[in-house]
Amino acid sequence: MTQANTLVIGIGNRYRGDDAFGCIVASELANMMLSSVNCIEHDGEPAALMDCWQGVEKVVLIDAVSSGAKAGKIFRFNLAQQSLPEEFNLYSTHAFGVPQAVELARALHKLPPQISFIGVEGDCFDAGEELSPALTKAKDAVITEILDSLELKENIRA
């Protein structure tokens, strides 16, 4: 993987319904061939996740969550300035993953200078490869938000 200014990490499992959300968003962004952005899919394992972002200036983490909120609700956190709220740690679909990786990296002074988290409330995490209608709808909004935040919409190569 070549080093880029920005790394988008889609976290999840493509074979567990809405848990594929982060992977699908990262894949669609990768297909846009953004020159200064690397987009990868990841299972969320903390040590490997921390390795991915070493030396990268800006990281965007995308994951499906399960908090009991309405399916498709988008949660946003600037992890450079705040931890994931304690109650939110319990809502991730991964028992040990993103929150622990972020806080371990923070404690070791290995957190990227800019790191954000976008979590989208899932509806169905059963075996299967289809996103629920709520997450299919949220996907385009999240992609647009990421492109806007990276100020890259005009720089997409066809």
CYANA upper distance limits for C-alpha pairs under 8 A (distance plus 0.5 A):
  2 THR  CA     38 ASN  CA      8.37
  3 GLN  CA     38 ASN  CA      8.20
  3 GLN  CA     55 GLY  CA      8.39
  3 GLN  CA     56 VAL  CA      7.72
  4 ALA  CA     36 SER  CA      5.83
  4 ALA  CA     37 VAL  CA      6.13
  4 ALA  CA     38 ASN  CA      6.63
  4 ALA  CA     56 VAL  CA      7.34
  5 ASN  CA     36 SER  CA      6.32
  5 ASN  CA     37 VAL  CA      6.91
  5 ASN  CA     56 VAL  CA      6.41
  5 ASN  CA     57 GLU  CA      6.04
  5 ASN  CA     58 LYS  CA      6.88
  6 THR  CA     36 SER  CA      6.96
  6 THR  CA     37 VAL  CA      5.29
  6 THR  CA     38 ASN  CA      6.85
  6 THR  CA     56 VAL  CA      6.81
  6 THR  CA     57 GLU  CA      6.68
  6 THR  CA     58 LYS  CA      5.17
  6 THR  CA     59 VAL  CA      6.25
  6 THR  CA     60 VAL  CA      8.36
  7 LEU  CA     37 VAL  CA      6.16
  7 LEU  CA     38 ASN  CA      5.34
  7 LEU  CA     39 CYS  CA      6.31
  7 LEU  CA     40 ILE  CA      8.16
  7 LEU  CA     53 TRP  CA      7.62
  7 LEU  CA     56 VAL  CA      7.36
  7 LEU  CA     58 LYS  CA      6.81
  7 LEU  CA     59 VAL  CA      5.33
  7 LEU  CA     60 VAL  CA      6.89
  8 VAL  CA     26 ALA  CA      6.89
  8 VAL  CA     37 VAL  CA      7.64
  8 VAL  CA     38 ASN  CA      6.70
  8 VAL  CA     39 CYS  CA      5.14
  8 VAL  CA     40 ILE  CA      6.86
  8 VAL  CA     59 VAL  CA      6.29
  8 VAL  CA     60 VAL  CA      5.25
  8 VAL  CA     61 LEU  CA      6.59
  8 VAL  CA     62 ILE  CA      8.16
  9 ILE  CA     22 GLY  CA      7.93
  9 ILE  CA     23 CYS  CA      8.24
  9 ILE  CA     26 ALA  CA      6.86
  9 ILE  CA     39 CYS  CA      6.44
  9 ILE  CA     40 ILE  CA      5.59
  9 ILE  CA     41 GLU  CA      6.25
  9 ILE  CA     42 HIS  CA      7.06
  9 ILE  CA     59 VAL  CA      7.89
  9 ILE  CA     60 VAL  CA      6.66
  9 ILE  CA     61 LEU  CA      5.44
  9 ILE  CA     62 ILE  CA      6.73
 10 GLY  CA     21 PHE  CA      8.04
 10 GLY  CA     22 GLY  CA      4.34
 10 GLY  CA     23 CYS  CA      4.79
 10 GLY  CA     24 ILE  CA      7.71
 10 GLY  CA     25 VAL  CA      7.03
 10 GLY  CA     26 ALA  CA      5.47
 10 GLY  CA     27 SER  CA      8.40
 10 GLY  CA     39 CYS  CA      8.07
 10 GLY  CA     40 ILE  CA      6.68
 10 GLY  CA     41 GLU  CA      5.23
 10 GLY  CA     42 HIS  CA      6.54
 10 GLY  CA     61 LEU  CA      6.61
 10 GLY  CA     62 ILE  CA      5.38
 10 GLY  CA     63 ASP  CA      6.79
 11 ILE  CA     20 ALA  CA      8.09
 11 ILE  CA     21 PHE  CA      8.25
 11 ILE  CA     22 GLY  CA      5.34
 11 ILE  CA     23 CYS  CA      6.16
 11 ILE  CA     41 GLU  CA      6.39
 11 ILE  CA     42 HIS  CA      5.32
 11 ILE  CA     43 ASP  CA      5.93
 11 ILE  CA     44 GLY  CA      6.14
 11 ILE  CA     61 LEU  CA      7.61
 11 ILE  CA     62 ILE  CA      6.42
 11 ILE  CA     63 ASP  CA      5.58
 11 ILE  CA     64 ALA  CA      8.36
 12 GLY  CA     19 ASP  CA      5.65
 12 GLY  CA     20 ALA  CA      5.64
 12 GLY  CA     21 PHE  CA      7.42
 12 GLY  CA     22 GLY  CA      6.41
 12 GLY  CA     23 CYS  CA      6.48
 12 GLY  CA     41 GLU  CA      8.03
 12 GLY  CA     42 HIS  CA      6.92
 12 GLY  CA     43 ASP  CA      5.64
 12 GLY  CA     44 GLY  CA      7.34
 12 GLY  CA     63 ASP  CA      6.89
 12 GLY  CA     64 ALA  CA      7.82
 13 ASN  CA     19 ASP  CA      6.00
 13 ASN  CA     20 ALA  CA      5.44
 13 ASN  CA     23 CYS  CA      7.81
 13 ASN  CA     43 ASP  CA      6.89
 14 ARG  CA     19 ASP  CA      7.17
 14 ARG  CA     20 ALA  CA      4.65
 14 ARG  CA     21 PHE  CA      8.29
 14 ARG  CA     23 CYS  CA      7.25
 14 ARG  CA     24 ILE  CA      8.31
 14 ARG  CA    129 GLU  CA      6.66
 15 TYR  CA     19 ASP  CA      8.23
 15 TYR  CA     20 ALA  CA      7.26
 15 TYR  CA    127 ALA  CA      6.23
 15 TYR  CA    128 GLY  CA      5.63
 15 TYR  CA    129 GLU  CA      5.53
 16 ARG  CA     20 ALA  CA      6.85
 16 ARG  CA    125 PHE  CA      5.60
 16 ARG  CA    126 ASP  CA      5.72
 16 ARG  CA    127 ALA  CA      4.91
 16 ARG  CA    128 GLY  CA      5.80
 16 ARG  CA    129 GLU  CA      6.90
 17 GLY  CA    124 CYS  CA      6.42
 17 GLY  CA    125 PHE  CA      5.33
 17 GLY  CA    126 ASP  CA      6.14
 17 GLY  CA    127 ALA  CA      6.49
 17 GLY  CA    128 GLY  CA      5.52
 17 GLY  CA    129 GLU  CA      5.74
 17 GLY  CA    130 GLU  CA      5.83
 17 GLY  CA    131 LEU  CA      5.85
 17 GLY  CA    132 SER  CA      7.72
 18 ASP  CA     64 ALA  CA      7.13
 18 ASP  CA    122 GLY  CA      6.02
 18 ASP  CA    123 ASP  CA      7.13
 18 ASP  CA    124 CYS  CA      6.19
 18 ASP  CA    125 PHE  CA      5.87
 18 ASP  CA    130 GLU  CA      7.71
 18 ASP  CA    131 LEU  CA      5.41
 18 ASP  CA    132 SER  CA      6.81
 18 ASP  CA    135 LEU  CA      7.43
 19 ASP  CA     63 ASP  CA      7.87
 19 ASP  CA     64 ALA  CA      5.97
 19 ASP  CA     65 VAL  CA      8.42
 19 ASP  CA     93 THR  CA      7.86
 19 ASP  CA    122 GLY  CA      7.78
 19 ASP  CA    125 PHE  CA      6.34
 20 ALA  CA     24 ILE  CA      6.60
 20 ALA  CA     64 ALA  CA      8.06
 20 ALA  CA    129 GLU  CA      8.03
 20 ALA  CA    131 LEU  CA      7.80
 21 PHE  CA     25 VAL  CA      6.74
 21 PHE  CA     62 ILE  CA      8.30
 21 PHE  CA     63 ASP  CA      6.91
 21 PHE  CA     64 ALA  CA      6.41
 21 PHE  CA    131 LEU  CA      7.60
 21 PHE  CA    135 LEU  CA      7.68
 21 PHE  CA    139 LYS  CA      7.97
 22 GLY  CA     26 ALA  CA      6.68
 22 GLY  CA     41 GLU  CA      7.98
 22 GLY  CA     61 LEU  CA      8.42
 22 GLY  CA     62 ILE  CA      5.25
 22 GLY  CA     63 ASP  CA      5.11
 22 GLY  CA     64 ALA  CA      7.01
 23 CYS  CA     27 SER  CA      6.56
 23 CYS  CA     40 ILE  CA      8.10
 23 CYS  CA     41 GLU  CA      5.53
 23 CYS  CA     42 HIS  CA      7.78
 23 CYS  CA     62 ILE  CA      8.45
 24 ILE  CA     28 GLU  CA      6.64
 25 VAL  CA     29 LEU  CA      6.71
 25 VAL  CA     62 ILE  CA      8.23
 25 VAL  CA    139 LYS  CA      7.05
 25 VAL  CA    142 VAL  CA      8.29
 25 VAL  CA    143 ILE  CA      7.07
 26 ALA  CA     30 ALA  CA      6.57
 26 ALA  CA     39 CYS  CA      5.89
 26 ALA  CA     40 ILE  CA      6.54
 26 ALA  CA     41 GLU  CA      6.95
 26 ALA  CA     62 ILE  CA      8.42
 27 SER  CA     31 ASN  CA      6.74
 27 SER  CA     39 CYS  CA      7.39
 27 SER  CA     40 ILE  CA      7.65
 27 SER  CA     41 GLU  CA      7.87
 28 GLU  CA     32 MET  CA      7.17
 29 LEU  CA     33 MET  CA      7.75
 29 LEU  CA     34 LEU  CA      8.03
 29 LEU  CA     39 CYS  CA      7.26
 29 LEU  CA    143 ILE  CA      7.67
 30 ALA  CA     34 LEU  CA      7.40
 30 ALA  CA     38 ASN  CA      7.60
 30 ALA  CA     39 CYS  CA      5.81
 30 ALA  CA     40 ILE  CA      8.25
 32 MET  CA    156 ILE  CA      6.60
 32 MET  CA    157 ARG  CA      7.06
 32 MET  CA    158 ALA  CA      7.61
 33 MET  CA    156 ILE  CA      7.16
 33 MET  CA    157 ARG  CA      6.47
 33 MET  CA    158 ALA  CA      8.24
 34 LEU  CA     38 ASN  CA      8.20
 34 LEU  CA    152 LEU  CA      8.23
 34 LEU  CA    155 ASN  CA      7.60
 34 LEU  CA    156 ILE  CA      6.12
 34 LEU  CA    157 ARG  CA      7.11
 35 SER  CA    156 ILE  CA      8.48
 35 SER  CA    157 ARG  CA      8.48
 42 HIS  CA     49 LEU  CA      7.88
 44 GLY  CA     48 ALA  CA      8.22
 44 GLY  CA     49 LEU  CA      6.57
 44 GLY  CA     94 HIS  CA      8.04
 44 GLY  CA     97 GLY  CA      5.61
 44 GLY  CA     98 VAL  CA      6.39
 45 GLU  CA     49 LEU  CA      6.40
 45 GLU  CA     96 PHE  CA      7.87
 45 GLU  CA     97 GLY  CA      5.81
 45 GLU  CA     98 VAL  CA      8.01
 45 GLU  CA    101 ALA  CA      8.31
 46 PRO  CA     50 MET  CA      6.66
 46 PRO  CA     96 PHE  CA      8.03
 46 PRO  CA     97 GLY  CA      5.66
 46 PRO  CA     98 VAL  CA      6.87
 46 PRO  CA    100 GLN  CA      7.08
 46 PRO  CA    101 ALA  CA      4.88
 46 PRO  CA    102 VAL  CA      8.50
 47 ALA  CA     51 ASP  CA      6.86
 47 ALA  CA    101 ALA  CA      7.25
 48 ALA  CA     52 CYS  CA      6.86
 49 LEU  CA     53 TRP  CA      7.46
 49 LEU  CA     98 VAL  CA      8.41
 49 LEU  CA    101 ALA  CA      7.37
 50 MET  CA     54 GLN  CA      7.17
 50 MET  CA    101 ALA  CA      6.85
 50 MET  CA    102 VAL  CA      8.23
 50 MET  CA    105 ALA  CA      7.24
 50 MET  CA    110 LYS  CA      8.35
 53 TRP  CA     59 VAL  CA      7.45
 53 TRP  CA    112 PRO  CA      7.40
 54 GLN  CA    110 LYS  CA      7.69
 54 GLN  CA    112 PRO  CA      7.71
 55 GLY  CA    112 PRO  CA      8.04
 56 VAL  CA    112 PRO  CA      6.91
 57 GLU  CA    112 PRO  CA      6.30
 57 GLU  CA    113 PRO  CA      6.33
 57 GLU  CA    114 GLN  CA      6.76
 58 LYS  CA    112 PRO  CA      6.86
 58 LYS  CA    113 PRO  CA      7.05
 58 LYS  CA    114 GLN  CA      5.09
 58 LYS  CA    115 ILE  CA      6.24
 59 VAL  CA    112 PRO  CA      7.41
 59 VAL  CA    114 GLN  CA      6.68
 59 VAL  CA    115 ILE  CA      5.11
 59 VAL  CA    116 SER  CA      6.90
 60 VAL  CA    115 ILE  CA      6.29
 60 VAL  CA    116 SER  CA      5.47
 60 VAL  CA    117 PHE  CA      6.40
 60 VAL  CA    118 ILE  CA      7.99
 61 LEU  CA    115 ILE  CA      8.08
 61 LEU  CA    116 SER  CA      6.63
 61 LEU  CA    117 PHE  CA      5.19
 61 LEU  CA    118 ILE  CA      6.68
 62 ILE  CA    117 PHE  CA      6.44
 62 ILE  CA    118 ILE  CA      5.40
 62 ILE  CA    119 GLY  CA      6.35
 63 ASP  CA    117 PHE  CA      8.34
 63 ASP  CA    118 ILE  CA      7.02
 63 ASP  CA    119 GLY  CA      5.43
 63 ASP  CA    120 VAL  CA      7.05
 64 ALA  CA     92 SER  CA      7.63
 64 ALA  CA     93 THR  CA      7.48
 64 ALA  CA    119 GLY  CA      5.85
 64 ALA  CA    120 VAL  CA      5.35
 64 ALA  CA    121 GLU  CA      6.33
 64 ALA  CA    122 GLY  CA      6.19
 65 VAL  CA     91 TYR  CA      6.18
 65 VAL  CA     92 SER  CA      5.11
 65 VAL  CA     93 THR  CA      6.11
 65 VAL  CA    119 GLY  CA      6.36
 65 VAL  CA    120 VAL  CA      6.23
 65 VAL  CA    121 GLU  CA      5.36
 65 VAL  CA    122 GLY  CA      6.29
 66 SER  CA     91 TYR  CA      5.38
 66 SER  CA     92 SER  CA      6.40
 66 SER  CA     93 THR  CA      6.72
 66 SER  CA    121 GLU  CA      6.03
 66 SER  CA    122 GLY  CA      6.31
 66 SER  CA    123 ASP  CA      8.22
 67 SER  CA     88 PHE  CA      7.85
 67 SER  CA     90 LEU  CA      8.31
 67 SER  CA     91 TYR  CA      5.24
 67 SER  CA     92 SER  CA      8.15
 67 SER  CA    121 GLU  CA      7.32
 68 GLY  CA    121 GLU  CA      8.32
 69 ALA  CA     73 LYS  CA      7.30
 69 ALA  CA    121 GLU  CA      7.02
 70 LYS  CA    121 GLU  CA      7.26
 71 ALA  CA    120 VAL  CA      8.18
 71 ALA  CA    121 GLU  CA      5.42
 71 ALA  CA    122 GLY  CA      5.74
 71 ALA  CA    123 ASP  CA      5.77
 71 ALA  CA    134 ALA  CA      6.33
 71 ALA  CA    135 LEU  CA      7.69
 72 GLY  CA    120 VAL  CA      6.21
 72 GLY  CA    121 GLU  CA      5.55
 72 GLY  CA    122 GLY  CA      6.81
 72 GLY  CA    123 ASP  CA      8.30
 72 GLY  CA    134 ALA  CA      5.38
 72 GLY  CA    135 LEU  CA      5.73
 72 GLY  CA    137 LYS  CA      8.01
 72 GLY  CA    138 ALA  CA      6.17
 73 LYS  CA    120 VAL  CA      6.08
 73 LYS  CA    121 GLU  CA      5.69
 73 LYS  CA    138 ALA  CA      8.34
 74 ILE  CA    118 ILE  CA      7.37
 74 ILE  CA    119 GLY  CA      6.33
 74 ILE  CA    120 VAL  CA      5.02
 74 ILE  CA    121 GLU  CA      7.01
 74 ILE  CA    138 ALA  CA      8.19
 75 PHE  CA    117 PHE  CA      8.42
 75 PHE  CA    118 ILE  CA      6.17
 75 PHE  CA    119 GLY  CA      5.45
 75 PHE  CA    120 VAL  CA      6.57
 75 PHE  CA    121 GLU  CA      8.39
 76 ARG  CA    116 SER  CA      7.87
 76 ARG  CA    117 PHE  CA      6.25
 76 ARG  CA    118 ILE  CA      5.24
 76 ARG  CA    119 GLY  CA      6.97
 77 PHE  CA     82 GLN  CA      7.84
 77 PHE  CA     83 SER  CA      8.49
 77 PHE  CA     84 LEU  CA      7.39
 77 PHE  CA    116 SER  CA      6.15
 77 PHE  CA    117 PHE  CA      5.63
 77 PHE  CA    118 ILE  CA      7.15
 78 ASN  CA     82 GLN  CA      6.65
 78 ASN  CA    114 GLN  CA      8.40
 78 ASN  CA    115 ILE  CA      6.77
 78 ASN  CA    116 SER  CA      4.99
 78 ASN  CA    117 PHE  CA      7.00
 79 LEU  CA     83 SER  CA      6.09
 79 LEU  CA     84 LEU  CA      7.48
 79 LEU  CA    102 VAL  CA      8.21
 79 LEU  CA    114 GLN  CA      8.20
 79 LEU  CA    115 ILE  CA      5.90
 79 LEU  CA    116 SER  CA      5.69
 79 LEU  CA    117 PHE  CA      7.27
 80 ALA  CA    111 LEU  CA      7.93
 80 ALA  CA    112 PRO  CA      7.98
 80 ALA  CA    113 PRO  CA      6.96
 80 ALA  CA    114 GLN  CA      6.21
 80 ALA  CA    115 ILE  CA      5.96
 80 ALA  CA    116 SER  CA      7.64
 83 SER  CA     99 PRO  CA      8.43
 83 SER  CA    102 VAL  CA      8.43
 83 SER  CA    103 GLU  CA      7.77
 84 LEU  CA     88 PHE  CA      6.75
 84 LEU  CA     89 ASN  CA      6.97
 84 LEU  CA     99 PRO  CA      7.08
 85 PRO  CA     89 ASN  CA      7.07
 86 GLU  CA     90 LEU  CA      7.81
 87 GLU  CA     91 TYR  CA      7.70
 88 PHE  CA     92 SER  CA      7.65
 89 ASN  CA     99 PRO  CA      6.67
 94 HIS  CA     98 VAL  CA      8.38
 96 PHE  CA    100 GLN  CA      7.04
 97 GLY  CA    101 ALA  CA      6.50
 98 VAL  CA    102 VAL  CA      6.60
 99 PRO  CA    103 GLU  CA      6.73
100 GLN  CA    104 LEU  CA      6.44
101 ALA  CA    105 ALA  CA      6.53
102 VAL  CA    106 ARG  CA      6.59
102 VAL  CA    111 LEU  CA      7.46
103 GLU  CA    107 ALA  CA      6.64
104 LEU  CA    108 LEU  CA      6.69
105 ALA  CA    109 HIS  CA      6.43
105 ALA  CA    110 LYS  CA      5.19
105 ALA  CA    111 LEU  CA      5.49
106 ARG  CA    110 LYS  CA      6.48
106 ARG  CA    111 LEU  CA      5.67
111 LEU  CA    115 ILE  CA      8.14
118 ILE  CA    142 VAL  CA      8.47
120 VAL  CA    135 LEU  CA      7.96
120 VAL  CA    138 ALA  CA      8.11
121 GLU  CA    135 LEU  CA      8.34
122 GLY  CA    132 SER  CA      8.25
122 GLY  CA    134 ALA  CA      8.34
122 GLY  CA    135 LEU  CA      7.18
123 ASP  CA    132 SER  CA      6.95
123 ASP  CA    134 ALA  CA      8.04
123 ASP  CA    135 LEU  CA      8.36
124 CYS  CA    131 LEU  CA      8.48
124 CYS  CA    132 SER  CA      7.20
131 LEU  CA    135 LEU  CA      6.47
131 LEU  CA    136 THR  CA      6.37
132 SER  CA    136 THR  CA      6.67
133 PRO  CA    137 LYS  CA      6.71
134 ALA  CA    138 ALA  CA      6.75
135 LEU  CA    139 LYS  CA      6.40
136 THR  CA    140 ASP  CA      7.93
137 LYS  CA    141 ALA  CA      7.77
138 ALA  CA    142 VAL  CA      6.67
139 LYS  CA    143 ILE  CA      6.69
140 ASP  CA    144 THR  CA      6.64
141 ALA  CA    145 GLU  CA      6.59
142 VAL  CA    146 ILE  CA      6.62
143 ILE  CA    147 LEU  CA      6.69
144 THR  CA    148 ASP  CA      6.55
145 GLU  CA    149 SER  CA      6.54
146 ILE  CA    150 LEU  CA      6.62
147 LEU  CA    151 GLU  CA      6.44
147 LEU  CA    152 LEU  CA      5.85
147 LEU  CA    153 LYS  CA      6.01
148 ASP  CA    152 LEU  CA      6.99
148 ASP  CA    153 LYS  CA      6.94
152 LEU  CA    156 ILE  CA      7.15
